[in-house]
Amino acid sequence: MSLSLPNYHDVQQAAQTLRGVVHRTPVLTSQTLNGRLDAEVYFKCENLQRVGAFKYRGAYNAIARLSEAERKAGVVTYSSGNHGQAIARAARALGVTATIVMPLDAPRAKRNAAASYGARIIPYDRNTEDRVQVAQGLADAEGLTLIPPFDHPDVIAGQGTAALELFEDVGGLDALFVPLGGGGLLAGSLLAAHAIAPECLVYGVEPLAGNDGQQSFRKGERVHIDPPSSIADGALTQCLGEYTFPIIKQYAHDILAVEDGKLIHAMQFFAERMKIVVEPTGCLGAAAVIREVVPVRGMRIGVILSGGNVDLASYAACLAHEP
Ligand SMILES: *Cc1c(COP(=O)(O)O)cnc(C)c1O
């Protein structure tokens, strides 16, 4: 670890940087759900954030904090998902050149979206090349700064601003449920929650098939798993980060894991009852609450809906899925 762990002050600073840059996303409630659970549930709608996910927060904050020389040289990342789109869009907003390393067989929609933000796309072969090595190679050769999807202090601090806004808007909470992939969103949320509402129990929620975070939390050290398979494509990480894990280990109340069926059920609930599109990964925290994976009755609950990017064909298939 060459940088220091971020703290609450960094989240507050990120909030300053992001003011007027990110949407202050709405907090929605459902009387139907509250009645059924006998709880007050507040959904922080990052599915309505720029580029359709909270990732814009961390990406913009990380690029904004680079030196003049680093900005001039440009940034590189290896995510073709929400982080890649967020880097492409944030880099353009800050006048920085972005390079996105993407698999040769990445969906055209993803390539086009990144290219439409002016990013340079570098294809690599998933079967023979390692994307991190490809990105690091470009960084070394061209003097670019690599901005990873979760394991970076400035990314974590930026992601923490979503929970910060939620606490500002609704006040104290008994529990907060956060989708968990590599842990940038959870670690940032924990920094905000611990400072603002230290009594609030914060849960990370993963896909059951990819519960490396749960295993790591229980064991007290990072556990590396084989590539998982789940519809939660934004949370298929194999290991928590060097920077995210210590924060999660210290402050998280527990890590929960939910199977894909619960995510589909939650997507249907959001479409039918709340009229919002939430991607499978974005439903992780909500699914744990809706299906009462832990007790929620009588509590004030916060849930981060982390994203809304899902291609229409798979969205339609999820909605049509019989319970
Ligand atoms: C990236 C992502 C996550 C997971 O975030 P981490 O910081 O990797 O834990 C959750 N939901 C969505 C929609 C994402 O794009």
PDBQT file of the ligand as one rigid body, heavy atoms in Angstrom, charges set to zero:
ROOT
HETATM    1  C1  LIG A 401     -19.280  -1.077  -9.375  1.00  0.00    +0.000 C 
HETATM    2  C2  LIG A 401     -20.665  -1.294  -8.915  1.00  0.00    +0.000 A 
HETATM    3  C3  LIG A 401     -20.953  -1.851  -7.648  1.00  0.00    +0.000 A 
HETATM    4  C4  LIG A 401     -19.873  -2.344  -6.716  1.00  0.00    +0.000 C 
HETATM    5  O1  LIG A 401     -19.074  -1.291  -6.276  1.00  0.00    +0.000 OA
HETATM    6  P1  LIG A 401     -17.668  -1.576  -5.558  1.00  0.00    +0.000 P 
HETATM    7  O2  LIG A 401     -17.146  -0.230  -5.236  1.00  0.00    +0.000 OA
HETATM    8  O3  LIG A 401     -16.812  -2.329  -6.522  1.00  0.00    +0.000 OA
HETATM    9  O4  LIG A 401     -17.970  -2.410  -4.361  1.00  0.00    +0.000 OA
HETATM   10  C5  LIG A 401     -22.265  -1.950  -7.264  1.00  0.00    +0.000 A 
HETATM   11  N1  LIG A 401     -23.272  -1.548  -8.069  1.00  0.00    +0.000 NA
HETATM   12  C6  LIG A 401     -23.042  -1.015  -9.287  1.00  0.00    +0.000 A 
HETATM   13  C7  LIG A 401     -24.200  -0.607 -10.115  1.00  0.00    +0.000 C 
HETATM   14  C8  LIG A 401     -21.730  -0.870  -9.754  1.00  0.00    +0.000 A 
HETATM   15  O5  LIG A 401     -21.502  -0.346 -10.970  1.00  0.00    +0.000 OA
ENDROOT
TORSDOF 0
